[in-house]
């Protein structure tokens, strides 16, 4: 089973359109449908509860004005989205179609951002988002960082993270950050349709898992995937940095890992591989929790 539906949240920032650009590349490879999603917010969705202390008429006027502004922004973004589709020669459609090749559709709705993203993300084969342009210490406080964490923890779907100014387009060389966790096992299963199309597959693993990695090589071979193994040195650098170093040395263009593989509170406290990749990876990264 391939990648049939791709969700791309569009918030108007440059990053979301870079993510859309990546989604077009993926959709072209798999003949997928891209669902662009823009979440609009009324005043009651964003303003503190102090709004409810205002007179009803004033509250209604504020909400009406916010709704008008949100719809105007949505119309502008939809126009940009349609221009992108025309540029890539991708036809627009609103629902399932027998048409061969990639298609795309626009969706906008009012509501709380997290709730709308999760509800739609759970019914997508992959979710494409931009990588946060922030430091490691502030990634969780950034809007994109919060959205990625929500999508990872609450949808159960692969999240493809597009780094700023990424030059790789098709991403034919892939690496799997293997730590034997249930999260990376899920990532592996979800990404099998991608792996069979890759020109090179590398397994990145620590030396302490040297014996167990043979089983993974055999598992991939049963699916017609020939993989090589690279071991982490583990000396003088974090695991996240070590993984990215191996990716650089092997010419990897796409990295697949489990997201938040350790106890969450501990990982957020000490940084963790996930947070390092969310702020430092210069290649396309796919995470699954």
N, C-alpha and C positions, 0 to 999 in steps of 0.2 A: 504494500500500500504506500503510495507516494504522498507528497506534500500538496494537498489540494486547497487549503485555505490559509491565507497569511493575513494576520491582523497588524495594522500599522496605526498606532495612535498619532494623531496630528494636532499639535498644540500651537502651531504657527512659528515655532522657532526653527532656525536653520538645521538644527539637529534632526528634527522630525522629518524634514524633506530629504536629508541625507539617508535616513532610515528608509524612506520611501524609495529612494533610488536603489538601495540594496534589495528591497523587496521586489522591484521590477526584474532585477537580475535573477533572483531565485525563482520567481514566477515563470520567467522565460525558460529556465532549465526544466522545471517540473510541469509546466502547463497549469499553473495554479491560479486561483482567484485571489486578488488582493482586496481586502476590505479596509479602506481608510476610515478611521473613526475619530470624530471630533466631539469632545464632551463640552457642552455649553453649561453655564451656571447662572442661575438667577441669584438675586441678592440673598435670598433665604438659604442658598446653598453655601455661601461664602462668608457672609457677615455674622458676627457674634450674636448671641442671644439678646444683646442690647437692642437689636432691631425690633424685637417684639414689644418693647416698651414704648415705641413710637405710636402716635395716633394711627388708626387703621387706614385712613385715606392717604397719609404720607407714606406709610409702609407700602401700600399698593402702588403708589407712584414711583417709588424707588425700585420696586421689583419690576415694574413695567419698563422703566428706563434701562435697567440692567439687561432685561430680556431683549430689548431692541438692539442694544449694543452687541450682545452676544450673537444675535442673528446676522447682524451686519458683518461681524468678523467671520462667522461661519461661511457666509456667501463668498467673501473674498478668498478664504482658504479653499473652498470648493472650486473656485475658478482656477487657482494655482494647481490644484490637483488634476483638473481636467486638462490643463496645459501639459502637465507631466505625461499624462496618458497619451495625449496626441503626439508628444515628442517621441515616445517609445512605441507608438502605433499599437497600443493596447486598447481594445474595445471596451466600452463601459456596459455593464449589465447589472441588474438589481437582484438577481437570484440565480439559482443553479441553472446551468445552460449546457447543452450538448455541443456547444461550439468548441472546436479544438484550439489549443493554445491558451496563453495567459489572458485573463480578463481582470477587470477592476470595477469597484463600486464605491460609492460615497455614502457614509452614514453619519448623521449628527443627532444628538439627543441631549436633553437637559438632565442634570442629575449630579450626584456627588462623584467626583472623578474616579476614586478607588472602586466604588461599587459598579460603575459602568464598565470600567476596564476589566475587572475580574469576571463579570457576567459574560462579556463578549470573548474574553481571553480563553475561558474554559471550553469554548466551542471553536477553537482555532487550532490548526496543526502547528503553527509557529507564530510567535509574536516578535515583531522587529522594532527595536527602539535604539536611540542614540546612546553612546557612552557619555556619562556625566563629564562635564568639563570643570571638575573641582578637585581639590586635594583629598587625600584619603581620609583625613580627619573630619571632613565636612560632607562626605558623599551622601550619608543618610539624611542630612538636612536639606539637600537640594531636591527640587521637585522631581527631576528625572531619577535621582537616586531612590527617592521614596516610591516612585512608580515601579521601578525595577524590582525593588524588594517586595512590594505588594504582589506583582505579577509572578515572581518566582515562588513565593510562599503560599499563594492562595489560588493559583490556577492549575498547577501541576503540568503546565505546558512548557515546551522549550522556548527560551527567550534568546533571541539573536541580538547581540549588542554590537552596533556599528561604531567603530572609533572615528574620531575626527580626521578628516583628510585621508581616508583610507584609499590607497591606490589600487589594491587588488580587486579585480572585478569578479571573475568566475570562481576564484578560490578552489583550485584543483588539488592543493596539497593540504592535508588535514592532520591534526594531532589530537590525541585523546589523553587528557590528564587522568590517569588511572590510579585510584587509591582503594579500590575494592568496596567503595561505599554504595549504599542503595541508590543514592542520588546519581552517581556517575553511571550505574547500571541502567537506570531509567533513561539517562541521556543517551547512552549507547543504543538502547532499543529504539528510541525515538528517531535517532539519526541514521539508522541502517539504510534507508532510502538514499541518503546523501553519500554514505561511505562507498557504496557500490559504484558510484559515478566518479570517484576521486582517482587521480593519477598516482597519488602516493598517500599512504596512511601510516602514521607513526604513533606508537604507544609510548607515552612519557610516564615513567614509573620510578619510584625509589628503589634502591638496591635491596632493601629488606623485603621487597615483594618479588624478587627475582624468580623464585620458584613458581609462584602462583601465576605470573604473567604468561607462562606457556599455555595455560588453559584458555586465556583470552585470545592469544594468537590462533589457537585451534578453533575457537568459537567463530572468529571472524572468517577463517578459512572455509568453514562449512557454508558461509554465506558468499563465498567467492571473492573474499577480500584478503589480499596478501598484505600483511602489516610487518613493519620493522619495529624494533624496540630501542629506545634511548633511556638510559638510566640517569637520574638526577645525582649530581655530586653531593648536594646537601651540606656543603661546607662553606661558611662565610656569607650566606645569603638566605633570604626567606624562601619558602617553597614557591610562592607566587613569582618571585623574581627569577628563581632557578628555572621554572617552567618556561617563562618568556625567553630566557636565554637559549634554551634548547630549541624553541620555536624559531628564533632568529638564526641559529646555526644550521637548522634543517630546511630553511626556506618555507616554513609553514605559513599558510595564508588563512587558515581557519582552525580555531581551537575549540574543542568540546570538553566541558567539565561539568561536574556536579556543583550546584550552587548551595552554599550554606551546609556543607557536608558534616560539619561538627555541631556540637551543641550550640544553639544560636547565640545565647547570651555570652558564652565564652568567646565565640568568634568575633562578635561585635566589640567585646572588651579589648581583645588583643590584636585586632586587625584582621587576620585571616587571609587565606588565599582569595576568597571571593572579593573582598574589599580591594585587595591589591589589583586584581584583574579589572575591576570596575573603574579604576582610576588610571591604570598604567598600561593596559594592553593596547598595542597599536595595530593589532590584527583583529579580524572579525572573531567574536567569541560567542559560543552558544552555551547557555547554562540551563540546567534542569534541577529542580529541587526534588 
